[in-house]
């Protein structure tokens, strides 16, 4: 066999070249690359070793195949999601699965972290999917950057500053602005905001909505009542203590995780809701449903986000045009926690 380390530029490699170098048929090479069909493990390893040694990705080699499709779409979940976030991603996934099934596609799921996308890369390298749904949007979005670079169709559940990315979201800024305005106009004068990781685009959108409500109503924000990047219970409790010391009469929480921790801490301190302080959440979920009193919150159909994302992705895969940004409606549900 020829010295495989002396091959010319990887851009010139074809399935025929690989077959000739390894003494195998083109069909065998195609099966090894796509993962389809019956092929021995040793042969598959030989093909993959050749591709890796030539610094050439299997998905690029597979362009030589005649418009083949896997009829799979990938769904990428954050590996570092906390327990209270799981219902959100579960509902997204159910919506995506419903959309995929209705259009004769199957769904493969894998995870990434903010700085490790190796499992996503493996999914793409092994030609397992025709496109991808990303379920979280970050300020420095490594998965989105990677998918753009390799030219794989994808959609994002969330908002991105990159207008080339197809985005499926709710208008968080408008919804949070509306809810904050309602609270301000109800007579609350010291409205605090407790928000999560500002590397997550959704939290930035919610913060902008809070700020806009103050600007629109001509009320000045007291920065002593605004706490961002609250990622754990200790920080949340400290923030609650701080805003109460500064006279907060209403606490707006950017999500259900923060809200549930705020409610638990207020209960520990025997602080009555809404008599002593009012509470509302910019995101509603099952985590808040059974609380007494019921919690005012912003409702979004998460499953609809998933259905819309799945349908848009498959349309893109099929060569159809689709809108760059689609917004799912929101609803403000006023309950006793702010009455």
C-alpha positions as CSV (number, residue, x, y, z in Angstrom):
1,X,0.0,0.0,0.0
2,X,1.2,3.5,-0.8
3,X,2.5,5.8,1.9
4,X,-0.8,7.6,3.0
5,X,1.2,10.4,4.7
6,X,2.5,11.7,1.4
7,X,-0.9,12.4,-0.2
8,X,-1.5,15.7,-1.9
9,X,-3.7,18.5,-0.6
10,X,-6.8,17.1,1.2
11,X,-9.0,19.3,-0.9
12,X,-8.3,17.0,-3.9
13,X,-9.4,13.8,-2.1
14,X,-12.4,12.0,-3.5
15,X,-14.0,8.7,-2.6
16,X,-12.3,7.2,-5.5
17,X,-8.9,8.3,-4.3
18,X,-9.5,6.8,-0.8
19,X,-10.8,3.6,-2.4
20,X,-7.6,3.3,-4.5
21,X,-5.3,4.1,-1.7
22,X,-6.8,1.5,0.7
23,X,-7.6,-1.1,-2.0
24,X,-11.3,-1.0,-1.2
25,X,-14.5,-0.4,-3.3
26,X,-16.1,3.0,-3.5
27,X,-19.3,1.5,-2.0
28,X,-17.3,0.3,1.0
29,X,-15.7,3.8,1.5
30,X,-19.2,5.4,1.3
31,X,-20.6,3.0,3.9
32,X,-17.6,3.7,6.2
33,X,-18.1,7.4,5.9
34,X,-21.9,7.5,6.3
35,X,-22.1,4.8,8.9
36,X,-24.8,3.0,6.9
37,X,-24.7,-0.5,5.6
38,X,-22.8,-3.6,6.7
39,X,-19.1,-3.1,7.0
40,X,-16.4,-4.7,9.3
41,X,-15.2,-2.7,12.2
42,X,-11.5,-3.0,11.1
43,X,-12.3,-1.7,7.6
44,X,-14.3,1.2,9.1
45,X,-11.3,2.1,11.3
46,X,-8.9,2.0,8.3
47,X,-11.1,4.5,6.4
48,X,-11.5,6.8,9.4
49,X,-7.8,6.6,10.2
50,X,-7.0,7.6,6.6
51,X,-9.3,10.6,6.7
52,X,-8.0,11.8,10.1
53,X,-4.3,11.5,8.9
54,X,-5.1,13.7,5.9
55,X,-6.9,16.3,8.1
56,X,-10.1,15.8,6.1
57,X,-13.5,15.7,7.6
58,X,-15.9,12.9,6.6
59,X,-18.7,15.4,5.9
60,X,-16.6,17.1,3.3
61,X,-15.8,13.8,1.6
62,X,-19.4,12.9,1.6
63,X,-20.2,15.8,-0.7
64,X,-19.2,13.3,-3.4
65,X,-22.3,11.3,-2.7
66,X,-25.3,12.0,-4.8
67,X,-27.3,14.4,-2.6
68,X,-27.8,11.7,0.0
69,X,-29.9,12.5,3.1
70,X,-29.9,10.9,6.5
71,X,-33.5,12.1,7.3
72,X,-32.2,12.9,10.8
73,X,-32.0,16.2,12.5
74,X,-29.8,16.9,15.5
75,X,-30.9,18.7,18.6
76,X,-28.2,20.2,20.8
77,X,-28.9,20.6,24.5
78,X,-26.7,22.3,27.1
79,X,-24.8,19.8,29.2
80,X,-24.7,22.2,32.1
81,X,-28.4,22.9,32.3
82,X,-29.6,23.0,35.9
83,X,-32.6,20.9,37.1
84,X,-35.1,23.7,36.9
85,X,-34.2,24.3,33.2
86,X,-34.8,20.7,32.2
87,X,-38.6,21.2,31.6
88,X,-37.8,24.0,29.1
89,X,-35.5,21.8,27.1
90,X,-37.8,18.8,27.3
91,X,-40.7,20.9,25.9
92,X,-38.5,22.2,23.1
93,X,-37.5,18.6,22.3
94,X,-41.1,17.4,22.3
95,X,-42.0,20.1,19.8
96,X,-39.1,19.4,17.6
97,X,-39.9,15.7,17.6
98,X,-43.5,16.4,16.7
99,X,-42.4,18.6,13.8
100,X,-39.8,16.0,12.6
101,X,-42.2,13.1,12.7
102,X,-44.8,15.0,10.7
103,X,-42.2,15.6,8.0
104,X,-40.7,12.0,8.0
105,X,-37.6,12.9,9.9
106,X,-36.0,11.4,13.1
107,X,-34.2,13.2,15.8
108,X,-30.8,12.6,17.3
109,X,-29.9,14.4,20.6
110,X,-26.4,15.4,22.0
111,X,-25.0,17.9,24.3
112,X,-22.4,20.7,24.4
113,X,-21.0,23.1,27.0
114,X,-20.0,26.7,26.5
115,X,-16.5,25.7,25.5
116,X,-16.7,22.1,24.4
117,X,-18.6,21.2,21.2
118,X,-16.8,17.9,20.5
119,X,-20.0,15.8,20.6
120,X,-21.6,18.2,18.1
121,X,-18.5,17.9,15.9
122,X,-18.7,14.2,16.0
123,X,-22.3,14.2,15.0
124,X,-21.5,16.3,11.9
125,X,-18.2,14.6,11.1
126,X,-19.9,11.2,11.0
127,X,-22.7,12.5,8.7
128,X,-25.4,11.6,11.2
129,X,-27.7,14.5,10.5
130,X,-28.9,16.8,7.7
131,X,-29.3,19.8,10.0
132,X,-29.3,21.0,13.6
133,X,-31.4,22.8,16.1
134,X,-29.5,24.7,18.8
135,X,-31.7,25.2,22.0
136,X,-29.6,27.9,23.7
137,X,-28.2,31.2,22.4
138,X,-25.0,32.6,23.9
139,X,-23.2,35.9,23.4
140,X,-20.1,34.1,22.1
141,X,-21.9,31.2,20.5
142,X,-19.3,28.5,19.7
143,X,-21.8,25.9,18.3
144,X,-23.4,28.5,16.0
145,X,-20.0,29.7,14.8
146,X,-18.9,26.1,14.1
147,X,-22.1,25.2,12.2
148,X,-21.7,28.3,10.0
149,X,-18.1,27.4,9.2
150,X,-18.9,23.9,8.1
151,X,-22.0,24.9,6.2
152,X,-24.5,22.7,8.0
153,X,-28.2,24.0,8.0
154,X,-29.3,25.0,11.5
155,X,-31.8,27.1,13.4
156,X,-31.5,28.7,16.8
157,X,-34.1,28.7,19.5
158,X,-33.3,32.0,21.0
159,X,-31.9,35.3,19.7
160,X,-28.6,36.1,18.1
161,X,-26.9,39.4,17.0
162,X,-25.9,37.5,13.8
163,X,-28.7,38.3,11.4
164,X,-27.7,35.5,9.1
165,X,-28.8,32.9,11.7
166,X,-32.4,31.7,11.5
167,X,-33.9,32.4,14.9
168,X,-37.0,31.1,16.7
169,X,-37.9,33.0,19.8
170,X,-40.5,35.0,21.8
171,X,-40.2,38.8,22.1
172,X,-38.7,38.6,25.6
173,X,-37.8,42.3,25.6
174,X,-41.3,43.4,24.8
175,X,-42.9,41.0,27.2
176,X,-40.6,41.9,30.1
177,X,-41.1,45.6,29.4
178,X,-44.8,45.2,29.4
179,X,-44.8,43.2,32.7
180,X,-42.4,45.7,34.4
181,X,-44.6,48.6,33.2
182,X,-47.7,47.0,34.7
183,X,-45.9,46.7,38.0
184,X,-44.7,50.2,38.0
185,X,-48.1,51.6,37.1
186,X,-49.7,49.5,39.9
187,X,-48.1,51.7,42.5
188,X,-44.8,49.9,43.2
189,X,-42.0,52.5,43.5
190,X,-39.0,50.3,44.3
191,X,-39.0,47.5,41.7
192,X,-36.0,45.3,41.8
193,X,-34.6,42.9,39.2
194,X,-32.7,39.7,39.9
195,X,-31.3,38.2,36.7
196,X,-29.2,35.2,35.6
197,X,-26.1,34.7,33.4
198,X,-25.7,37.6,31.1
199,X,-23.8,35.4,28.7
200,X,-27.2,34.0,27.8
201,X,-28.9,36.2,25.2
202,X,-32.3,35.6,26.7
203,X,-31.2,37.2,30.0
204,X,-29.8,40.2,28.1
205,X,-33.2,40.6,26.3
206,X,-35.1,40.5,29.6
207,X,-32.8,43.0,31.2
208,X,-33.3,45.4,28.2
209,X,-37.1,45.0,28.7
210,X,-36.8,46.0,32.4
211,X,-34.7,49.0,31.5
212,X,-37.0,50.1,28.7
213,X,-40.0,50.1,31.1
214,X,-38.3,52.6,33.4
215,X,-37.3,54.8,30.5
216,X,-40.9,54.7,29.0
217,X,-42.4,55.7,32.4
218,X,-39.8,58.3,33.2
219,X,-38.8,56.6,36.4
220,X,-35.1,56.4,37.4
221,X,-33.6,53.0,38.0
222,X,-31.8,52.5,41.4
223,X,-28.8,50.3,40.6
224,X,-28.9,49.0,44.2
225,X,-32.0,47.1,43.2
226,X,-30.5,45.4,40.1
227,X,-28.5,42.2,40.5
228,X,-27.2,40.3,37.5
229,X,-25.4,37.0,37.0
230,X,-27.0,35.3,39.9
231,X,-26.0,31.7,39.2
232,X,-26.4,30.0,42.6
233,X,-28.6,30.1,45.7
234,X,-26.0,31.9,47.8
235,X,-25.8,34.8,45.4
236,X,-29.6,34.9,45.1
237,X,-30.1,35.0,48.9
238,X,-27.5,37.7,49.3
239,X,-29.2,39.8,46.5
240,X,-32.6,39.4,48.2
241,X,-31.3,40.6,51.5
242,X,-29.6,43.5,49.7
243,X,-32.7,44.7,47.8
244,X,-34.9,44.4,50.9
245,X,-32.5,46.5,52.9
246,X,-32.8,49.1,50.1
247,X,-36.6,49.2,50.3
248,X,-37.7,47.0,47.4
249,X,-41.5,46.7,47.3
250,X,-41.5,44.3,44.2
251,X,-39.0,41.7,43.0
252,X,-38.9,40.8,39.3
253,X,-37.1,37.6,38.6
254,X,-35.6,36.9,35.2
255,X,-36.5,33.2,35.2
256,X,-38.3,30.5,37.2
257,X,-35.0,29.2,38.8
258,X,-34.3,32.5,40.4
259,X,-37.9,33.1,41.3
260,X,-38.2,29.7,43.1
261,X,-35.1,30.5,45.1
262,X,-36.4,33.9,46.0
263,X,-39.7,32.5,47.1
264,X,-38.0,29.9,49.3
265,X,-35.8,32.6,50.9
266,X,-38.7,34.9,51.6
267,X,-40.6,32.1,53.2
268,X,-37.6,31.3,55.4
269,X,-37.6,34.9,56.6
270,X,-41.4,34.9,57.1
271,X,-41.8,37.8,54.6
272,X,-45.4,37.8,53.3
273,X,-46.2,38.0,49.6
274,X,-47.7,40.3,48.4
275,X,-48.3,42.2,51.7
276,X,-44.6,42.9,52.4
277,X,-43.2,42.5,48.9
278,X,-44.6,41.6,45.5
279,X,-43.0,39.0,43.3
280,X,-43.2,38.2,39.6
281,X,-41.2,36.1,37.1
282,X,-40.3,36.9,33.5
283,X,-40.6,33.2,32.7
284,X,-43.3,30.8,33.9
285,X,-43.0,27.0,34.3
286,X,-44.2,24.1,36.4
287,X,-41.7,25.1,39.1
288,X,-44.0,28.0,40.0
289,X,-47.4,26.4,39.5
290,X,-48.1,25.2,43.1
291,X,-46.9,28.2,45.0
292,X,-49.2,30.1,47.4
293,X,-50.0,32.8,46.5
294,X,-49.9,32.1,42.8
295,X,-47.1,33.9,41.0
296,X,-47.6,36.5,38.3
297,X,-45.5,35.4,35.3
298,X,-44.8,35.7,31.6
299,X,-46.2,32.6,29.7
300,X,-44.6,31.3,26.5
301,X,-45.5,28.2,24.6
302,X,-42.2,26.4,24.7
303,X,-43.4,23.4,22.7
304,X,-44.5,25.8,20.0
305,X,-40.9,27.1,19.9
306,X,-39.7,23.6,19.2
307,X,-42.4,22.8,16.6
308,X,-41.5,26.1,14.7
309,X,-37.8,25.4,14.9
310,X,-38.2,21.9,13.6
311,X,-40.4,22.9,10.7
312,X,-38.1,25.8,9.7
313,X,-35.0,23.5,9.8
314,X,-36.5,20.9,7.6
315,X,-37.7,23.5,5.1
316,X,-34.1,24.8,4.9
317,X,-32.8,21.3,4.4
318,X,-35.3,20.9,1.6
319,X,-34.1,24.0,-0.2
320,X,-37.2,26.2,0.7
321,X,-36.9,29.8,1.9
322,X,-37.9,30.7,5.4
323,X,-38.0,33.9,7.5
324,X,-34.8,34.7,9.3
325,X,-36.7,35.4,12.6
326,X,-40.0,34.0,13.9
327,X,-41.6,35.1,17.1
328,X,-43.9,33.0,19.2
329,X,-46.5,34.9,21.2
330,X,-46.3,35.6,24.9
331,X,-49.0,36.1,27.5
332,X,-48.8,38.0,30.9
333,X,-50.7,36.1,33.6
334,X,-51.4,38.4,36.5
335,X,-51.9,36.5,39.8
336,X,-52.1,37.2,43.5
337,X,-48.3,37.7,44.0
338,X,-48.6,41.2,42.6
339,X,-52.1,42.1,43.6
